[in-house]
Amino acid sequence: MPSSNRGGVSSISDIARLAGVSASTVSRALAGSKMISLDTRNRINDLAREHGFQLNQMARNLRLKRTNAIGIVFPLGHEVGQLVSDPFFIAMLGHVADGVTARGFDLLLTRIIPDDGGWLDGLVNSGRIDGAIVIGQSNQEEAIRRVAASYDPLVIWGERTADQGYCSVGTDNVAGGKIATRHLLDAGRRHILYAGHADVPEISARYAGFVEAHREAGVEPAGVIPAPFTPEGAYQLFRDHLEQAPKLDGVIAASDVIAIAAIRALADRGLKVPDDVAVVGYDDVPLASQMAPSLTTIRQDLREGALHLVDRLFRRIGGELCGPVVMTPELIVRASAP
């Protein structure tokens, strides 16, 4: 409930009368809504302070059935060791946070390691959020589809799949995998390994592009290893694989983190990048351009992707059931695979 200490001002209507505006304008202004001009917001807040008036935000939210909070979820059913400090997550979270807070909403950040199928139901039914952005499908497609069937303000970063029944934003991952592989094939590489986790829709799509590019070139792939997204896990898997002395002159990694781990493992075996083995990553996280050798990679425009995620979520909160976005990937050529 609002409170007043002096001046006979005990309600939003009293502030509205003093300011010469509507009660709804006062409510929005006290909540910091950008829909109200800065001058009007300042004038109303000055009046509220002058008369000792405070708006209880919890009561307002209960009345409006809104929380002014957005849930940001990282489901890690496929990779329990992956942290929110992962370079991809950090980059994406920063851009999404900028977009959400610019609209005057708070963030509820959740890292989920699903132990049952109800993790997303629990969040959207908690009464703590007005909508949710899920960063990555992981291996939780069934849970996402089920919740999306009855919960509209939900947007997913990930691969667009057939008949998915929810709004997604992501890159054309099949095209990305194909572009990366063609780059190495065009450079004369003929023994190219794919490294990535098969259970994740985005990664499986990149692998499909890898296979398709080889088929079109009439070349057999060097194989695939289920590299995890954790740096040490991927590094150890590459070390184990290289100990078997495979014939290898190229690596297509499902993420930049995996690609960087591969470069470390290759160096430990005395193999030079790119002279002996060329390496291509995926994502173009900030670290990719700073390491030595700098990483050739497939860029997902994470800033643009975050803008689409936030835009579509708020449109869906407003009742517009807008559809998926599929962005075009871009090859960024650097020293690891010139």
DAQUIKA-V245046 format. One line per field, one symbol per residue. psi: psi as a letter, one per 20 degrees, with the letter a starting at -180 (. if undefined). A space follows every 10 residues. Layout:
BEGIN
psi->???
END
This chain:
BEGIN
psi->qqqphrjjoj rhhgggghik rrhhgggggh ikpihpqggg gggghggggh jkpqpohggg ghgilqikqp popnplhimi ipqiiphggg gggggggghg hhjjqrpopp opnpirjjgh ghghjijiqi rqppnphckk ggggggghhj ogmpqppapp rplhjrpqpa qnhggghggg ghggghjjpj mpqporpiip gghhhhhhhg ggggghikqp qiaqqmprip ghggghgggg ghhjlqopjq poqirhgggh hghghghhjj pppjggpqpp apglqhhhii roqqppropp nhggghgggg ghghhhhijo mqarpoqprp popbhim.
END
